[in-house]
Amino acid sequence: QITLKESGPTLVKPTQTLTLTCTFSGFSLSSSGVGVGWIRQPPGKALEWLALIYWDNDKRYSPSLKSRLTITKDTSKNQVVLTMTNVDPVDTATYYCAHSLYYYTSGQNWYFDLWGRGTLVTVSS
Amino acid sequence: SYELTQPLSVSVALGQTARITCGGNNIGSKNVHWYQQKPGQAPVLVIYRDSNRPSGIPERFSGSNSGNTATLTISRAQAGDEADYYCQVWDSSTVGVFGGGTKLTVL
């Protein structure tokens, strides 16, 4: 059974760095074709994809946030960490991590088949 | 950057068929995935690779994709299908992309 759980601060001040941890079980992030993605959702708004880390440690970032995001994995601990620098109140959102599956059809493709429950992060002074 | 366009809301009578669209430039050349999100809950994958249902998703949920429009079809709509629905693609230039979401109301 695959499970994922997000953890991190609930309140962060503007300009600080946000660090979120996704702790998972039921799969290995060293298995070919597997990844972990981060997606966020501001209150009352749509989902926004942020970053994804591949089984082979390749990484992808949202172009609009690339300069502020870093995603890493610790396979031995079954954890994926997302850091976001210089946060702003517009970064207030529920942050989800998701088990991601890769396939190749006319290019790389990923989808998110299982999600954590999410963690609400508020950016405010 | 690649964009996906969804209607803000769709209404369907109980027991009838709901169709939720997802528009994008030549989206038929990409694979589309659909997620259901009920209030206060995490999204759930309901359709992947245009038309495949994960285990546990009712056969009432189906998907298609052609030209500039992908469609999620929910047959025999039930009250429990009320939710927000999001389409998603993986674009080589923009990477992960979600549509703006559609709120489905079952009347």
Chai-1 contact restraints between the chains, C-beta under 6 A:
chainA,res_idxA,chainB,res_idxB,connection_type,confidence,min_distance_angstrom,max_distance_angstrom,comment,restraint_id
A,A46,B,G100,contact,1.0,0.0,6.0,A-B,restraint_1
A,A46,B,G101,contact,1.0,0.0,6.0,A-B,restraint_2
A,L47,B,Y86,contact,1.0,0.0,6.0,A-B,restraint_3
A,L47,B,F98,contact,1.0,0.0,6.0,A-B,restraint_4
A,W49,B,G96,contact,1.0,0.0,6.0,A-B,restraint_5
A,R60,B,V95,contact,1.0,0.0,6.0,A-B,restraint_6
A,Y96,B,A42,contact,1.0,0.0,6.0,A-B,restraint_7
A,G107,B,S92,contact,1.0,0.0,6.0,A-B,restraint_8
A,N109,B,N31,contact,1.0,0.0,6.0,A-B,restraint_9
A,N109,B,W90,contact,1.0,0.0,6.0,A-B,restraint_10
A,W110,B,W90,contact,1.0,0.0,6.0,A-B,restraint_11
A,Y111,B,H33,contact,1.0,0.0,6.0,A-B,restraint_12
A,Y111,B,Y48,contact,1.0,0.0,6.0,A-B,restraint_13
A,D113,B,L45,contact,1.0,0.0,6.0,A-B,restraint_14
A,W115,B,A42,contact,1.0,0.0,6.0,A-B,restraint_15
A,W115,B,P43,contact,1.0,0.0,6.0,A-B,restraint_16
A,R117,B,A42,contact,1.0,0.0,6.0,A-B,restraint_17
A,G118,B,A42,contact,1.0,0.0,6.0,A-B,restraint_18
